[in-house]
Amino acid sequence: MGRHSTRKTRNPKNVKIRYAVFTEGLVTERQYLELLYQQIRPKHATIKIHAIGGEPSRVLKECNKALRKDDFDHAIPIVDVDQHQRLNEVLTSCRNSSEVDTIVSNPCFELWLLWHTQNQTGYIESRGCVNLAHRAKVTDEKALATRFPHANYEAAIERARKAWPGLTPNEIGPNPSSAMPWFIDLLVSPPKEK
């Protein structure tokens, strides 16, 4: 007589895509992503955040290590343009991968944070952007401000799309720009049928 499996099968509609996010920054990006995840409460996705620190090639190296041993569906490094010499090399590698897509903010992640409270349409250096974010009270040194307006992410998305209408991962957009809306779309949109 055959054995009957007592295991329940998972309903494909309830399966969540598991994203591993690897950040260049150690504090601010992690804090932001945790707040964003709580705010959005995605029905179709989960994220696990790995704060790596260092420049984009180091972030990608750690991402590739995790791909070999971790249990997730897709990897998302989040990096800045800053003055990184090997960023284009990293982005080329990601364009050639079906498992990794990199989100780039130009000049830095603080621009994305700033867009939660105000517009920034003109060219800006990293240092100026960091200072502006601090003056706008979205950051407090190298961390999110206590009262960061994370619920304003839709305003930030709108500003980002105006700054870079064709925003996409694995590319450096104009200054200022950020591909963060692409990542947020992954979290809030149901997975596409294959």
TAPE-V140147 format. One record per pair of residues at least 6 apart in sequence whose C-alpha atoms are under 7 Angstrom apart, sorted by the first residue. I is the first residue (numbers start at 1). J is the second residue. Records with the same first field share a line. If there is no record, write none. Layout:
I: J ; J
This chain:
16: 44 ; 45 ; 46
17: 44 ; 45 ; 46 ; 73
18: 45 ; 46 ; 47 ; 72 ; 73 ; 74
19: 46 ; 47 ; 48 ; 72 ; 73 ; 74 ; 75 ; 76
20: 47 ; 48 ; 49 ; 72 ; 74 ; 75 ; 76
21: 47 ; 48 ; 49 ; 50 ; 75 ; 76 ; 77
22: 49 ; 50 ; 51 ; 52 ; 59 ; 63 ; 76 ; 77 ; 78
23: 29 ; 50 ; 51 ; 52 ; 53 ; 59 ; 77 ; 78 ; 79
24: 51 ; 52 ; 53 ; 54 ; 55 ; 56 ; 59 ; 78 ; 79
25: 51 ; 52 ; 53
26: 51 ; 52 ; 53
27: 142 ; 143
28: 142 ; 143 ; 144
30: 49 ; 51
31: 144
35: 150
36: 150
39: 151
42: 187 ; 188
44: 187 ; 188 ; 190
45: 187
52: 59
55: 84
56: 79 ; 87 ; 90
57: 86 ; 87 ; 90
59: 77
60: 77 ; 90
63: 75
74: 99 ; 100
75: 99 ; 100 ; 101
76: 100 ; 101 ; 102 ; 103
77: 101 ; 102 ; 103
78: 102 ; 103 ; 104
79: 103 ; 104 ; 105
80: 104 ; 105 ; 106 ; 107 ; 108 ; 109
81: 104 ; 105 ; 106 ; 107 ; 108
82: 107 ; 108 ; 126
91: 102 ; 170 ; 171
94: 100 ; 101 ; 102 ; 170
95: 170
101: 169 ; 170
102: 169 ; 170
103: 169 ; 170 ; 179 ; 180
104: 171 ; 172 ; 178 ; 179
105: 177 ; 178 ; 179
106: 173 ; 174 ; 175 ; 176 ; 177 ; 178
107: 125 ; 126 ; 175 ; 176
108: 126
110: 129 ; 130 ; 133
111: 129
112: 156 ; 178
113: 138
114: 133 ; 138
115: 156 ; 159
116: 149 ; 152 ; 153 ; 155 ; 156
119: 159
121: 163 ; 176
122: 176
123: 175 ; 176
124: 175 ; 176
133: 139
134: 140 ; 141
137: 145
138: 144 ; 145 ; 148
139: 145
157: 181
160: 177 ; 178
161: 167
163: 176 ; 177
164: 173 ; 174 ; 177
167: 173 ; 179
168: 179 ; 182
169: 179
